């Protein structure tokens, strides 16, 4: 699986969790760029992502993600 | 030294003049010296406390970074948190903790605190809660690897001591502030004019809005038992404006001052009175504190306990808002204030899908305006508890609002008029910044003359309607 495929899947998880069809992520997207992406919804998305990809992030990894690109690279690293 | 005093502006003017006269390479040292003098003007002894805090954290910060072993890194991080929180507890919470401890044990009747053993006669050093939180954030950032420890002692000291943010924040982040210290700052006319305009706004909010409401509000609250419900409700609504004007006014003066020296401090407010729900309110109110709690308390707790599902979120919310509550002071009303915010956000979290469905059936303008109004009323209600010395005082005010019938109290119509005009101007400026509703703007007009005349009129209005009794800022006591 490459980063682009992961980004597409992450995008669909965001759409589902945030209930907003208009979300279009790129690797530079940050929380402040997506209206409903607050810290409460963030937890739901991380849980959904971990469940979908069957991975488990360390707390420090999660705290150091600054944008969608970091998150996708984090997923890729776990999958490999 | 109060930001709304003549002496402050003499200090600011002379400091600025010297700052831009001396060679660039000495400017940070100069800022450090005047910041130290500024703090000593408040109380000379506290300079030793802050120098101790700076020195120990400077050393521990480097230790955290240099420790190769993860265990040592955590040890030094905990050591730093222990020292910083320990100092804060001693100065701010020690007597409160002792009082409640003995009260809990039922050993001593506490009408007189002199009876309590180990009680400390200390006064909270101004700014302590702000710079301690800033320092803890710095340590956690080093531990997480998101910043490097600052090796230059003078620059690290300036990070804590920089006088515009020293007493009442904003609680800065190292990755935002430290890079600014490392630049060579040159004189820029735009920084001076932008800073001066921001200060003018801050003075307007403080002197015309906050201090004018304060006269009315304190009169009403001092005799709350004999006041009518309409008066108590009106005073409570005005208090929301007062706290906002007071604190954001202070922040404007702090940010304006920093701008004049070539520094950009964090924004602390983003039109909070236009928030559509309580979660939204906390993203707009005292942002440097709420984002601090979000990054260093809420997120780690909730992410660590994400298997708990919704209960992990509730747990994180309660801890975070109790911290925000008691950050304001050692009293139960602040704890309750924090808990109220946590419960409101929990409710919003549970009902978010239902509310979204409802919103689709109602005209968006009506839904949004009703949401803003409800949020405002909730904030006003929680601020009644926030401002009350005791819980019974808060209950009396709330009971009075619903049960005491009678007319609205005001000593003369001009009192009402000045307060309402002040609140109105503040709201219009916020609405314009949020939605850009009005096609003609005064303060950001592209025409230079219109803009200058607007600021001149603002200054005249401050002189006419301002309260010049050197009223202290509410957030000084936190």
Interface residues (C-beta under 8 A of the other chain):
Chain A: X19 X38 X39 X40 X42 X43 X46 X47 X59 X60 X62 X63 X64
Chain B: X144 X145 X146 X279 X283 X294 X298 X299 X300 X302 X303 X304 X306 X309 X312 X313 X345 X349 X353 X356
